[in-house]
């Protein structure tokens, strides 16, 4: 089978779905490929930050988005060595939403897909996985090879965008060089039930040799235990009982429910990577989001950085398509626009990993809040700084891609097209 389109997007994650929506809105013919049958994958980034909510506002969709079930996080606090401290306050951000939304990523992706499907020039192919790039006579990329339930598929495209994550097939096939920045941590994700007595404000807990994070998901906690890089197998060998004791030591309020963890199948390993491409593109192909720069989970900013990439890409690509075609200058402009925010964010994450987390995981006695954290706790004004870095980040993007007349928009019964 063969399809032809102007823009082929590999990966139906946050960056891919946002780019597909914005480009379809601009009148560009778009095909998005998602290798899974649905968006239901647990323990993905579920924080939607104020910078992303601002983009949704600029699309005129904010009210509808906030009508979906979610939780709102207006400040970040933690417990260090048993002492509670306040770290960030989002209430002063220069955005329409001065809070972080906690929403399952599958709901967020379904929301984007639903609105993208209202444009007749948008197609979402589920269970369709990109496997290779198609090259023309001069080695320019001219499309994607893929596999779908209907068989092998070739998609001819004026531009291919890789949004297929940190293990990107598009990045590999395009032979774009990667710089690995090194990471001293991994993360184990799990669910624990909620109690009415639980504090909703506390997110992070630090004790000797342990870092534990809990995210309020309405009727349960999504929890993360930070461990030393490669330490998951050692924890498994020590047994579940020892693992549960480690959680109780850093988060004693969960002592009455850690027995809910009855199998290692309930505990998912996130192998943390931090890297970035030296070149994000070559003729006919571009990578953005995690395909261009894998982020640490620190601050939960990865999903939002990927979405900012998509907005910047649409702002540059839509006018380029309108002029008659995308060239290397356009693709290089996207990298120039987004590389500085990427480097600054990764630099901040690496500093926290190497100077804070590595030391905490090596501690044998209970830590005390450092001076910088004490100042944040005592000075409300200072809490605006980490709130700005987490909630808005460096060089936030705004929707400047045009709105085209693509004919009557449709309201499909489902956001998913399961075949070409």
C-alpha positions in Angstrom: 0.0 0.0 0.0 1.1 3.5 -0.6 0.1 6.9 0.7 1.3 10.4 -0.2 1.2 13.4 2.1 2.9 16.7 2.7 4.0 15.9 6.3 4.5 12.4 7.8 5.0 12.4 11.6 6.4 9.3 13.2 5.1 9.0 16.8 1.8 9.9 18.4 3.2 11.2 21.6 2.8 14.8 22.9 5.2 16.4 20.3 3.7 14.3 17.4 0.1 15.0 18.2 0.6 18.7 18.8 2.6 19.1 15.6 -0.1 17.2 13.7 -2.9 19.3 15.1 -1.1 22.6 14.4 -0.1 21.7 10.9 -3.5 20.3 10.0 -5.0 23.6 11.4 -2.6 25.5 9.0 -4.0 23.5 6.0 -1.1 21.1 5.6 -1.9 17.5 4.7 -0.6 15.4 7.7 -0.3 11.7 8.5 0.7 10.7 12.1 1.8 7.2 12.8 1.4 5.7 16.2 2.7 2.1 16.7 0.4 1.2 19.6 -3.3 0.4 19.3 -4.2 3.1 21.8 -2.6 5.7 24.1 -3.1 3.7 27.3 0.5 3.4 28.6 1.0 3.9 32.3 3.8 5.7 34.0 4.3 8.3 31.3 4.8 11.9 32.0 1.5 13.2 33.2 2.2 16.8 34.1 0.9 19.5 31.8 2.7 22.7 32.8 1.5 26.3 32.5 3.5 26.9 29.3 1.6 24.1 27.6 -1.7 25.3 29.0 -0.9 28.7 27.5 -0.6 27.0 24.1 -3.9 25.2 24.6 -5.4 28.6 25.5 -4.0 30.2 22.3 -5.8 27.4 20.4 -9.1 28.3 22.0 -9.4 24.9 23.7 -8.5 25.6 27.3 -12.0 25.6 28.8 -12.8 22.3 27.2 -9.4 20.8 28.2 -9.9 21.8 31.9 -13.4 20.2 31.8 -11.6 16.8 31.6 -10.9 15.1 35.0 -7.6 16.4 36.3 -5.8 17.7 39.5 -4.2 21.1 39.8 -0.9 21.6 41.5 -0.4 25.2 42.7 2.8 24.8 44.6 5.6 22.3 45.1 6.8 21.3 48.6 8.9 18.5 50.0 10.2 16.8 53.1 14.0 16.7 53.7 15.1 14.6 56.6 11.7 14.9 58.1 11.5 18.7 57.8 8.7 20.0 55.5 9.8 22.8 53.1 8.1 24.9 50.4 10.0 25.1 47.1 7.9 26.6 44.3 4.8 28.7 44.0 3.1 29.0 40.6 0.5 31.6 41.7 2.5 34.5 40.2 3.3 33.1 36.8 2.5 35.4 33.8 0.2 32.8 32.3 -3.6 32.2 32.2 -3.2 29.1 34.3 -1.0 29.5 37.4 -0.9 25.8 38.2 0.3 22.5 36.8 -2.3 20.1 35.6 -2.0 16.4 36.5 -3.8 14.4 33.8 -3.1 10.9 32.5 -1.1 11.3 29.3 -3.6 9.1 27.4 -6.4 11.6 28.1 -4.1 14.5 27.0 -3.2 12.7 23.8 -6.8 11.7 23.1 -7.8 15.4 23.5 -5.2 16.5 20.9 -6.2 13.7 18.6 -9.9 14.5 18.9 -9.3 18.1 17.8 -6.8 17.2 15.1 -9.3 14.7 13.6 -11.7 17.6 13.0 -9.6 18.6 10.1 -10.2 16.5 6.9 -6.5 16.9 6.0 -5.4 15.0 9.2 -5.0 11.2 9.4 -3.9 9.3 12.5 -2.8 5.7 11.7 -2.8 3.5 14.9 -0.9 0.3 15.1 1.3 1.6 12.4 5.1 1.7 13.1 7.7 3.5 11.1 10.5 1.1 10.2 12.7 2.9 7.7 13.1 6.1 5.7 12.5 6.3 1.9 15.3 8.0 0.1 15.3 9.7 -3.3 18.0 9.8 -6.0 20.2 12.3 -4.2 19.8 10.5 -0.7 17.2 13.1 0.4 14.5 11.6 2.5 11.2 11.4 0.6 9.0 9.4 3.0 8.6 6.5 5.5 8.3 2.7 5.3 5.9 1.4 7.9 4.1 -1.8 9.0 0.4 -1.8 9.9 -2.3 -4.3 10.5 -3.1 -4.1 6.8 0.5 -4.9 5.8 3.5 -3.0 4.7 3.0 0.7 3.9 5.0 3.3 2.1 4.2 6.9 2.8 5.7 9.5 0.4 6.1 12.8 2.1 7.7 16.2 1.5 8.9 16.1 5.1 9.3 13.4 7.7 9.4 14.5 11.4 10.6 12.0 14.0 8.6 12.3 17.2 9.2 8.7 18.2 10.9 9.1 21.5 14.3 8.4 22.9 14.7 5.1 21.0 13.8 6.9 17.8 13.8 4.8 14.6 13.8 7.9 12.5 16.9 9.3 14.3 18.7 6.0 13.8 17.8 5.6 10.1 18.7 9.2 9.4 22.1 8.5 11.0 21.9 11.7 13.1 24.8 11.8 15.7 23.8 11.7 19.4 25.8 13.2 22.3 25.2 11.2 25.5 25.5 13.3 28.6 25.5 10.6 31.3 23.0 10.0 34.1 23.7 8.6 37.6 20.0 7.6 38.3 17.2 5.4 37.2 13.5 5.6 38.5 11.1 2.9 39.6 7.4 3.8 39.1 4.5 2.3 41.0 0.9 3.0 42.2 -0.2 3.3 45.9 -3.7 4.0 47.1 -4.8 7.3 48.6 -6.0 8.0 52.1 -8.1 11.0 53.1 -5.4 12.0 55.6 -2.7 12.3 53.0 -1.2 15.7 52.3 -1.9 16.7 48.7 0.9 19.3 48.6 4.0 17.2 49.3 5.6 15.9 46.2 9.2 15.0 47.0 10.8 13.3 50.0 14.5 13.0 50.7 16.0 10.7 53.4 19.4 9.0 53.8 20.0 7.1 50.6 16.5 7.6 49.2 14.4 10.0 47.1 10.7 9.4 46.7 8.2 11.4 44.7 4.4 11.1 44.8 1.9 12.6 42.2 -1.7 13.0 43.1 -3.8 11.1 40.5 -7.2 11.6 42.1 -7.9 8.2 43.6 -4.3 6.9 43.8 -0.7 8.1 44.1 1.6 7.7 41.2 5.0 7.2 42.9 8.6 7.2 41.9 11.6 5.9 43.8 14.9 7.3 42.5 17.7 4.8 42.6 21.3 4.7 41.5 21.9 3.9 37.8 21.7 0.2 37.2 20.6 -0.5 40.8 17.2 -2.1 39.9 18.5 -5.7 39.7 20.2 -5.4 43.1 16.9 -4.2 44.6 15.1 -7.2 43.0 17.7 -9.6 44.5 17.1 -8.1 48.0 13.4 -8.8 47.6 10.1 -7.0 47.8 10.1 -6.8 51.6 13.3 -4.9 51.6 12.0 -2.6 48.8 8.8 -1.8 50.8 11.0 -1.0 53.8 13.0 1.4 51.8 9.8 3.3 50.8 8.6 3.4 54.4 11.9 4.8 55.6 11.7 7.8 53.2 7.8 8.1 53.2 6.5 6.7 56.6 3.0 7.8 55.8 2.7 5.0 53.2 3.5 2.3 55.8 -0.1 1.2 55.9 -0.3 0.5 52.2 3.1 -0.6 50.8 1.9 -4.2 51.1 -0.2 -3.4 48.0 3.1 -4.0 46.2 2.9 -7.8 45.8 4.8 -8.3 42.6 7.7 -6.7 40.7 5.2 -6.6 37.8 3.6 -3.6 39.6 6.9 -1.7 39.6 8.1 -0.3 36.3 11.7 0.7 35.6 12.4 3.9 33.7 16.0 3.8 32.5 16.9 7.5 32.6 18.8 9.0 29.6 19.9 12.5 28.9 21.2 13.1 25.4 20.8 15.4 22.4 21.4 15.3 18.7 24.3 17.4 17.3 22.2 17.9 14.2 18.4 17.6 14.3 17.9 17.3 10.6 19.1 16.3 7.1 17.3 17.0 3.8 13.7 15.8 4.1 13.8 14.7 7.8 13.7 16.5 11.2 13.7 15.2 14.8 12.0 17.0 17.7 11.0 16.1 21.3 12.7 13.1 22.9 13.9 12.0 19.5 16.1 15.1 19.4 16.8 15.4 23.2 16.0 12.8 25.8 15.4 14.5 29.2 15.7 13.5 32.8 12.4 13.2 34.7 13.5 16.0 37.0 10.8 18.7 37.2 8.6 16.7 34.8 9.6 19.2 32.0 10.3 16.7 29.2 6.7 16.5 27.9 6.4 20.3 27.9 9.8 20.8 26.2 8.7 18.4 23.5 5.4 20.4 23.0 7.3 23.6 22.8 9.4 22.0 20.0 6.2 21.2 18.2 4.9 24.7 18.4 8.2 26.2 17.2 8.3 23.7 14.4 4.8 24.5 13.2 5.5 28.3 13.4 8.4 27.8 10.9 7.1 24.9 8.8 3.6 26.1 8.1 4.8 29.3 6.3 7.5 27.3 4.5 4.9 24.9 3.1 2.8 27.8 2.1 5.8 29.3 0.2 6.1 26.0 -1.8 8.3 23.7 0.2 10.6 23.2 3.2 14.3 23.5 2.8 17.3 22.8 5.1 17.4 26.4 6.1 13.9 26.0 7.7 14.9 22.8 9.5 18.1 24.4 10.8 16.1 27.4 12.0 14.0 25.1 14.2 17.1 23.6 15.8 18.6 27.1 16.4 15.3 28.2 18.0 15.0 25.2 20.3 18.6 24.2 21.1 19.3 26.8 23.7 16.3 26.0 25.8 17.2 22.3 25.5 20.8 22.9 26.6 19.8 25.1 29.5 17.2 22.7 30.8 19.5 19.7 30.5 22.3 21.6 32.2 20.0 22.4 35.1 18.9 18.7 35.3 22.4 17.4 35.2 23.5 19.8 38.0 20.7 18.5 40.2 21.4 14.9 39.3 25.1 15.1 39.9 25.3 17.6 42.8 22.2 16.7 44.7 20.7 13.3 43.8 24.0 11.4 43.6 25.0 12.7 47.0 21.7 11.9 48.6 21.7 8.4 47.3 25.1 7.9 48.9 24.1 9.3 52.3 24.1 7.1 55.4 22.6 9.6 57.8 19.6 11.8 57.6 20.1 15.0 55.6 19.1 18.5 56.5 17.6 21.1 54.2 20.5 23.1 52.6 20.7 26.9 52.9 19.2 27.5 49.4 16.1 25.4 50.2 15.7 27.1 53.6 15.7 30.4 51.8 13.0 29.2 49.5 10.9 28.0 52.4 11.3 31.3 54.3 11.0 33.8 51.4 7.8 33.4 49.4 9.2 35.7 46.7 12.1 33.4 46.0 9.7 30.5 45.3 8.7 32.3 42.1 12.1 31.4 40.6 11.8 27.6 40.6 8.2 28.0 39.6 9.2 30.0 36.6 11.9 27.5 35.6 9.5 24.5 36.0 6.2 26.0 34.9 7.4 28.2 31.9 11.0 27.2 31.2 13.4 28.9 28.9 12.1 30.6 25.8 8.4 29.6 25.9 6.7 29.3 22.5 3.5 30.8 21.3 1.2 29.7 18.5 2.0 31.8 15.4 1.2 29.2 12.7 -1.7 30.3 10.5 -5.2 29.0 10.5 -6.2 27.9 7.0 -9.6 27.3 5.5 -9.5 23.5 5.2 -13.2 23.1 4.4 -15.8 22.0 6.9 -14.3 20.6 10.1 -15.7 17.3 11.1 -16.6 16.0 14.6 -15.7 12.3 14.5 -17.2 9.8 16.9 -13.6 8.6 17.6 -10.3 10.3 17.6 -8.6 7.2 16.2 -8.3 6.1 12.6 -7.2 2.5 12.8 -6.3 2.1 9.2 -4.8 4.1 6.3 
